[in-house]
Amino acid sequence: MDSEGIEVLSCTVRSVVYSNEVTGYAVLSVSDTDGVEQKLTGRLPFPWAGETITAYGRWLTHPNYGRQFAADEAERGVPDDENSVFAYLASGAVKGIGPVLAGQIVQKFGKKALRILEKEPEHLAEIRGISPGKAAKLSEEYRRRNSMKKLVMLLSANGIAPEYAIRFYRFFGDESEEIVQQNPFLLTIDGIGASFADADRLATELGISESSPYRIRAGIRFVLQHNERNGHCFIPYGKLLPAVSEQLGLKADDVDAVMQEMTEQGDLIREQIAGQDACYLPEMYRAETETAQAIANLVQKLPQPSLNLERLIEECEAEQGFSYAKQQKEILRAAVGNRIIAVTGGPGTGKTTSLKGILKLYDRMGLKTLLAAPTGRAAKRMAELTGVEAATIHRLLGAKLADENMSLVFTKNRNDRLSCDALIVDECSMVDIRLMHALLEALPASARLVLVGDAAQLPAVGPGDVFSAILRSEAVPAVRLNEIFRQQDGSRIVRNAHMINAGEQPDFAENAGDFFRLQRMQASTTAETVVELCSRRLPERMKIPVQDIQVLSPTRKGECGTVALNRQLQAALNPPAPTKRERMVGDAVFREGDRLIQTRNDYNVLWESADGGSGLGIFNGDIGTLREIDPEEQRISVDFDGRLARYDFDMLGDLEHAWALTVHKAQGCEYPAVILVLSDASRRLLTRTVLYTAVTRAKDLLILVGNENIARTMIDNVTPTRRYNALRIRIREACGK
């Protein structure tokens, strides 16, 4: 560190004024060596009262907050006297220890209390009210907090945000500091998600050579994994090699040598497919090839059942009180005569009616049928529409994290298959190649599979374009519904959605029925109108409850992006109140009563239901309400449609506000009222598919707010986003097409 102009402040933390657990920035009230109270600011993750700090930086005078010491670097130590130890324990640094118990521990053990807590916890049981079990639990929590704090400090010192340290610790436990020093590139794996640049910078600090094969291997894997998040199953060799070379700053020959070595060892799969020299990670190659073969195995005709199919269809019609359309009868016959079928169609074309008919037929045939969908909301909607219980695919398959390496595994697989004769999966456009692979592995050998979805919607967020590939393969029996039934009820949502999908321009000025447009030319007035609609106009004039309104935007960024809109909507719909606790998470304030969304699959979150059920796992896209913030237990409780999930404070980085969602996050969901924001964004987000997906999220009411010319631009923007995958070709080859 350059010592010129650097000042030093040695102090003890008195209290934490502000702490951002995502960035690590903190404002602390401290006592200097003369006992004078000062203000200390800087990147000081996980601060607690009582700890000692030697900070290096400069004294500044803030225009609003006065004199304070801005730390560039800091050395931190444990409390070293009785008063500091008490302040540390009483501050809530160790879950389960409050001021009263902190006083008892310090009175008994003095300044040795922390050593007892860490290394001789059995002595804590000498204090009345502390059982041996509780003593062990308190010690475990103290050691966990200490290990995590060391990891956070190591990574923060190298510019890596604390949220990645927290995720890393949750993966690797108390040995995290040693593991990350041995292999800093583990920070980039799925579930942790730090950038390669962050891991590479740390590797440099740890003395790992730039040309190390270890580093090059990590770079190759990172580029492939990064592109999986963009929807690609493979990357052509001609694109992968220069991308990795640029990422690492190395010659192409150096990278190519390692790629050849990885290919020989089976760590990289290269194959000529779809006219490309395709480079796959082994797990992705296995998912794509085995999915294609499993689908081919399902493509077979079944013998006609002994029962009278046409008579059964007539009985179903009589029970439901209407006659099936020609295409719907085609679906029912196909569902009986084939092991696998695909059903696609836009809104109002009778997908739900067809699905109900299949269920009734299968029930009369004595088949046990399971229903599933990619998201919790889609599964709930499926259950409401059919009257039959439905589950998310992850829950159906028993998703969990493997104990040995914290990777995602499914308890239902080829060794323990699902118990069913038929499986119906809705919203299949959202299913990526990994999830489809897992689903097909767990499907019983004799079971039927019905795939239902809208191929015109956005593809899955993950790798592949599975549903579209299955339909385009022309190897799987498929029915495309194109007769619109809900249009007969005067639904302009349905009519306009089909016009948009066909590339036609609706009359946006025709404000009537269930489709409205409020023209706003400025981003600021667009945002103001959205807030007014949610807080007053729709609840007061149209009697639509706030919980039935969902704001959608194509983008997270800008004045009309979801981040900015959520701040304004929170202020209007859930303002501060003396009765509501708050917690700062990143740059956002979480407040009791907030609407939140889970942004990553997390298999460690414990939930309980009102009927006494319990389980682990909250999944990407699940939306709930923040019920309670418990500062003593350092956790919050979120209600996800009757499942009360509990998050420790260090797990909150995977939650965001959800009054406003991106269109991508709203996939698979339907809302009574949708407000769609039309404002400038990246061209790749302003597409026909995004607009169509947004419009079809609305069930009863859709309001477009903003510049209608943006909607017209979106309809004309049909530039396809290419995803490198070969599922369609592999299915055709496996089926002998």
N, C-alpha and C positions, 0 to 999 in steps of 0.2 A: 504494500500500500504506500502510495506517495505521501510522505509525512508533511510536506509543505502545506502550511495553513490548516493542518488537522489539529483539532482540539479533542480532549479526552474528558469524559464524564463518568465517574465511578458512582454507582448509586444502587439503591434497593427499591424495588417496585412497591408502591403503596397501594395503588388501585389501577384497574384497567379502564380507561375512559372510552376507548373504542378499539375493536379488534376485528379485522376482516380475515376470516378463516380461509378464503380462497386466495387472496393476494398476499396475505401475511402482514399487511400494513397495520400498524397499531399506534395509538396515542396513549401514553402512560403517564400517570402521576407518580413521581419518584422522589426519594429523599437522597440528597447528595451526602458526601462524607461529613459535612457539617450539620446534617439534619435539616437542611433547608429544602422546602418543597419546590420541585422543578417539573417542567413538562418535557417528555422525551417522545420523539416521533421517528418512524422509519419502518423498515421491513423487519419485524420482530414477531414471528409467528408463535402462536400459543403462549402468550405471556400470562404470568400469574403473580398475584401479590406475594411478596416475600422473597422472590428470586433476586439474585444480585446480577448486575449488568455493568460491564465496562464498555462504554460506547465511544466510537471514534467518528467525529463529524464536525459540525459547526453550529455555533449559536446563531439563531435567526430571530427576527421579530416579525411575527405574522400580523397582518393588518387587522384581523378579527380576534385572534386568540393570544396575542402578545408574545412574550419571549419564550422560546422553546429550543431544545437541542435536537437537531436533525441528524440522526445517525446514518452513516454510510455503511459501517460495519459494527459488529458487536460481539463481545465474548460474554457468555452467560453462565452463571453458576447456580448451585442449589443454595437455599437459605442456610445460613451458618450460625444463627443464634436463636434463642427460644422465641423471641418476638417475631422474627422473620418466619420461622417454621410454623408458628401458629397462624400468621397472616396467610401463608401459603395454603395450609390445610383448610382453614376456615373459608377461603375464597371459592371453594368448589373445585379445586384442581384435581382432587381425587373423588370420583363419583362414589357417593355413599357416606362421605365425611362432611358434615356441616360444622358450624361454629361450636356447638355444644360438645360434640365428639372430638373435635380438634383440640378443645381446651383440655379434655380428659387425657388425650394421648400425650400432649405436651407436658401436662402436669406430671404424668407418670414417667415419661422417658426424656424430657427436656430436649436439648438440641440433637440428641441421638435418635429422635423419633423417626426421621426419614430412613436412617439405616435399619432400624427395627422393622419398619414397614416394608423395606425392600428385601432384607436378608434373613430376618428372624421374626416373621409374622406370627409365629405361634405364641410369642410373648404378648401380642395384642389381646389374646383371650384372657389375660390376667385382669383386664378392665371389665368391670361389670357391664353386662349387656352385649359383649362381643363374644360370639360363639367361635369355636375353631373354624367352622365353615365360613363365617363372615370374615374372620381374620384373613383367611386364605384369599377370599374374594377381593378384599381391600388391597392386599398385597399384589394380586394379579393386575388390578386396575392401575395401581401406582406404577408397576413395571411396564405395563402396556403404554401408559401415558409417557413415561420416560423414554422408552424405545422409539415411540412415534415422534416425540419431540426432537430426539437426536437426528432422526432421519429427515425431519422437516428442516432442521437447521443446516444439515449437510447440503440438501438440495437447494434450499433458499440461498445459501451462500454462493451457489452457482447459477442463480437466476431462474430456478425452476419453482413454479408456483406450489404452495403447500397442498393444494387439492390433489396433485399427482403423488405427493408423498403419502397422503392419507390413503389413496387407492392402492398404492404399492404396499403399504403396511397391511392393509386388509387382505392382500393376496399372500404375502410372505411372512407376516407375523414378526416375532421378536428378532429374527435373524435378518431383517430387511436391510439394515445398514451394511452388513457384511456382504449380502447378496448383490446389492446395487453397486458396491465398489468392485465386485468381481465382474459384473455384467451390467453396466448402466443402460444398455440397449433394451433390457427388459422393461424399461419405463415406457416403451412404445407399443407394447403388446395390447391386444384388445382387452378392454376392461380397465386399463390404466390410461392410455391415450395421450401421453406426452408426445411432443413433436420429436422427430429425429434430430432436429437441430439442438434441442435441449439435451438429449441424451449424448449427442456427439460432443457438445461442449463439456459436459461432465467427464466423458471419456478422455478428452484431451487433458483436463485437470488431473485425472488419475494416471496419466502417462501412457495411455493406449495409443499405439502408433497409427498414423493416418492410413498407412498402407497395410495394416494388419488384416489378414484374411478374415479374422473374427469380425472386424468392423465392416468389411465389404459384404460378408454374408448377411450381417444385420441390415445393411443398406438395401440389399436386393430384396430381402424379405419385407422390409418396411415399405418400399415402393409398391410391391405387389399388394400388401395389406391396405395401404392407403387407397389404391385404386379399387379394391373390393368395396370400400366405403362409397366409391363413385359408381358402383353397380357392375364392375367388371369381374368376370370369373378368371380371365387370363389377360396377359398383356403380350402383344407380338414382340418377338425378340428384337426386331428393328426399332421398336420404341422403348423397350425396357432397358437395353444396354446404354443408350445415351442418357436416359433419365437417371439411372443410377450413377453413371460417370459424373454427371453434372451435380447430383446431390452430394457426392463424396468429394468432388474436386480432384478426381483421379483420371488417368488415361484409360481409354476404353479397353486396351489390351489387358490391363491389370484386372479390371472388372470381369472381362470375358474369361480369363483364366479361372477365376473363382466360380463363375457360372458353370463352366465345363465340369469343374470338380464337384459342384453341388449336384449337377445332372447325373454324373457317374455314381454318386452316393445315394441318389434317390431323394435328395432334399429339394430338388427342382425338377419338374416334369416338363419336357419339351416334346411337342407333337405337331405334325402337320395336320391342321383341321380347319375347315371353313376358309381355305385359301390362305391361312396364316401359319407362321412358325410360332405356335402358341406356347407361352411359358406360364405354367401353373405352379402354385404351391401344392404339395401333395394332397393336403386335406381338401382343397377346392377341386382338384382333379377327381378325387374319389367321389366327392359329392355329386359332381356333374355326370360322370360316367355311370355311377351306380343308380342315380335317379333315372337316367334314360333307360337303363336295363330293367329297372323295376316297373316303369311305365309300360315298356314293351311286354313284360310278363303279364300285365293286367289287360292288355289289348287282346281280348278273346271273347268270342260269343259264348253265351251260356245256354244250356238246353231250356226250352220253354217249360215253365212250371206246369204241373198238372191242373192247376186252377184255371178258370176262364178269365183271362186278362181283361178282355173287353167288358165282361160283366163286372169285374172289380172296379174298373174305371167308372162305369155307370153308377155303382154304389157310392163311390167317392164323390161323384158329382151330386148325387141326391143328398148326401150328408152335408155337403158344403152349400147346397142351394143354388148352384149355377153350373153351366156346362163349360168344360175346358175348351180353349181354342185349339185349332189344328196343331200349332207348334207345341203347345203344352202337352197334348196327347202324344206327340212324337217323343217328347222328353220322357214321359211315363213309360212308354214302350221301350225306349232305349235303356232306361234305368233298370228294367226287369231283364232285358236280354243281353246286357253287357256287364263285364266286371268293372269297367271304368267309363265314365262319360264326363264331358265338360259342357257346362251351360253358361252362356254369356248373353248379356243384353243390358241396355241402358235403363234409366228409371222409368217405372210405370209399364214395363213390358211383361210383367207377370212372373218374374223370377221367384218371388215369395210364394205365389200361388202354386207354381210348379213344385217348389220344394215341399210345401205342405202335402201335395198330392203324392210325391215320392214317399214321404213318411207314412202316409196312410196305406199305400200299397205294400211297403215293406212290413208294416205292422200286421196286415192281413196275411202276409206270407210267412209270418212267424220269425222275422229277422230282427235281431237286436241291433238298433241303429244308434250311433253316437253322432253328436253335432259339435262342430268346432269352428273357430274363427281366429284370425291372427291377433286381435286385440280384445281387451276386456269389454269395451263398449260395443264392439261388433258382436261379441258372443252374447252379451246381454240383450241386444236388439234382436238377434236371431232367436233367442229363447222367448222374448215377448211376442214375436210375430208367429212363431210356430206352436207355442204352448209346451215345448219340450226343452228340457235342460240342455244348455250348451256351455262349453268350456273354451278357454283360450287353448291354442295348440300347445303352448308351453306347459300349461297345467295338465292338459290331457296326457302329455308325454312324461310328466313328472320331472320337469327341468330342475337341475340343481348344480352346484359347483362341486367338482371333484375335490376331495380332501387333499390328494397328493399334489396337485398342481393348480388348483383353483380354476380349471377350465370348465366350460359348460358341458354337462352330460345329461342324458335323459335316462330315467329309470325304466321307461318303456322303450324297448329296442328289439333287435332280432332275437335276443335271448329271453325276453319277457314281453310278449306282444300284447297289444290291446285286446280286451275282451269284447268283441263285437262281430257282427255279420256284415255290417255296412257302416261306412263313415261318410258323412256329408260335410264338406268344408266350404264355408262362405267367404266372400271377400278375398278370393284367391289371387287377385292382382297384387296383393300386399305380401304374398308369401315368397321369400327369397329361396335360393337354391339349397342353403344349409337346412332350413326348416322343412322344406319339402323332402329332402333326403332323409331327415330324421323321422318324418311322418311315415314315409313309405317303408322304412326299416321296421317300424313298429306295427304296420298293418298286417293282420293275419293273412296267411297264404291264400285262404279261400274267400276273403272279404271283398265286398264291392266298394268302389270309391266314386263319389259324386263331387265334382269340382264346380263351384258356382262363383261367378264374378262378373265384373264389367271390364272388358279388355281395353276400353277407351280411357280408363282412369290412369293415374300415375302409376308407374311400376313400383315394385318394392324398393324400400330404402336400401336394403342390403343387396348383395351381388346376384346377378342373373335377372332374367325377365321371364320367369317360369311359366306363368299362365299364358302369356302371349306365345311363348315357344311351343307349348303343348297344342294350342289352337292352330298355329301356323304349320305345325308338323303334318297336319291332315292325316295323322295315323290314329288319333284318338277320336272315337265317336263324339261329335260335337253338335250342339243345336244353338244357333244364333237367333235369339228372340228379337224381332223387329216390329211387331205390332204393338202400338202404344195404347194401353187401356186407361191409365190415369188421365190422359189428355181429355177423355170423354167427360171427366169431372171438372173440366175447365182449368186444370193446373197449368199456369204459365211457366212454373218452374220446370215441369217436365217438357213442355213444348219447346221452351227456349234452350234447355239443355241439349235436346236432340238437334236443334238448329245449330248450336255452337259446335257440336261434334261433327256435323256435316259441313262446317265451314261457312254457314249462312249467318247473316247479321240480323239479330232480333231487333225489334223496335223497342229500344231501351226507354224511350219516353212514354211508353204506354203503361202508366202507373195504375195498375188495377189487379184485382185478385190477390195472388200470393207473391207477385214479383214487382218490386219497386226500384226506382233509381232516383237518388238524390245527387244532383250534379254539384260538385264542389271543385273549383279549379286550383285551390291552394292546399298544400299539405296541412297547414295549421288549421284551416277551417274544416278540412276533412276529419282531422282528429277530434276537433271540438264537437262536430256533429255525431261522431261515433259515440263519444262519451255521453252526450245528451240523449241519444237514442237508448242507450243501455240504462242510464240512471233515471230518466224521467219519461220520455215519450212512449216507449214500448210498455213499461210497467204501469204507467198511470193511464194512458189513453187506450191502449189495446189490451190491458190486463194480462200481459205476458210476464210471468215471473222471471226475475233476473237469472235464475239458475237454468232457464230454458233458452237463454240467449247466448250465442257463441259468435265472437268476432274472429274473422279470418283475414289474413294478409299473406300475399305471396312471399314476403320477405321479413327477416328479423330486423333489418337495418333501417335507419332513417326515421324521420318524424312520424311516418305512418307504418313503421315496422312493429313487430310484436313487442320488442323490448320497451320502446317508448310508449306504446299504447297501454301496455300492462301497468306501467307506472301511473298513468293518468286514470285508468279504470280502477286501480286499487284506491287511489285518493278519493274517487267519487263513490265507489261501491262498498268499500271497507275502510273508512277513514280511521285515524288513530282515536283511541278512547281509553279512559283510565282503567276500564275493565279488560282491555285486550293486551296481552303480553306480546312483545316483539322480539325478533332476533335478526341481526344483520347477517346476511349470507351474500358474499361477494359485494356487489354494488346495490343489491336489493334488500329491502326490508321485508321479512316474513312476519306476518301478523295473524293472530288467531282470527279465523273467519275467511282467510285467503283461499282462492281457488288455485290449486297447484297441479302440475303435470310431472310425471316421472319421465326423465329424458334418456335413461339407459336401463337395460335389464339389470336388476339387482336381486340376486338370489339369496342375499343375507338378511333381507328385511323381514322381520317377524310380524305376522298379522293375526288378528283374532276376529271372529264374526260373532254376531249377536246370538246365534244359535249354539254357541260353544265350540264351533270349529276353529281350527288354527292351521297355519302353514307358513312357509317361507317363500318369498319372492314377490316383488312388484315389478311390472314390466313396462318397457318403453311405450309411452302413450297412455298409460293409466292416469285418470284424472280424479282428484279428490279434494276434500276440504280440510284445511288445517284446523283441527279441533282444540289442541292444547299445546302450549309451550311450557315445559317443566324445567326451570333453570337448575333446580337441585339435582334432578336425575340426568340433566344435560341431554334431553331428548325432546322430540316433538311427536305428536300423534296426528295422523292424517286419515280421514275416513274416505276410503275408496269404495263407494257404493255398498256400504255395509261391512266392509272389511277394514278394521281399525289397525293401521300399520304404525309401527314405532321406529323412529329414526334417531340414532345418536347424533349429536351436533356435528360430528366429523363426517357424517354421511349426507349432509344437506346439499352438497355440490351437484347432485343429480336431480334436484327438484327446481322447477321454475314456475313462475306465475302463469296462469292458463286462462285468464279472461280473454286474451287474444292469442290465437295459435296460428302458426304457419299452415298453409293448405296441406303441405306434406304431413304435418303432425295430425291433421284431422282425418286422414285417410281411414276408411273403415268405420267411421262414425256418422251418425245422422242426428241432427239437432232440430227441435221445433222451429227455432228462428235463427237465421244466420245473417250477420252483417258482413259483407265482403268489401274490403277496402281496396280502392283502385288508385294507386299512386305509383310514382316512378320507382323502378327497381331494375336489377340486372335483366338483360334481355333473356337469359336462359331461364329466368323465373316467370317471365311474362309470356307464357305459351298457351296454346289452345287447350292442351291437356290439363294444365294447372287451373284454367278458368272452368273447364268442364267439371273437373273434380270438385272444385269449390262450390259450384252451383248445385251439384248433386248431393251435397252434404245437407241441404235444407229440406225439411219435411213439409212445413206448413207456411213458412214465410221466408223470403229472401229479399234483402235490401242491399243494393249496390251504392256505396258512398264514395264519391270522388269524380274523377274525370272519365266519362264514358269512352273517350277516344282510346284510353288505355285498354279497355275491354275489346274494342274493335281491333286494336293492334295485336292483342293476345289471340284473337280468333284467326288472324292472318299469319301468326307466327307458328308454323308447323314444322320447323326445323327439327328433325329427329335427333335425339341424343343417343349416339351409338354406344351400346354396351357390348363389350367383347365377351361373348359366350357362344357355346356350340351345342346347346341342349336340343334345339330343333333338329339339327343334322344328326345328332347321336340317336335321338328317338327314331328318326326315319331309318337310319342304318340298322338299329336294333330290331325294328319291325320289318326289315327287308324291303323298305320302300326305295 
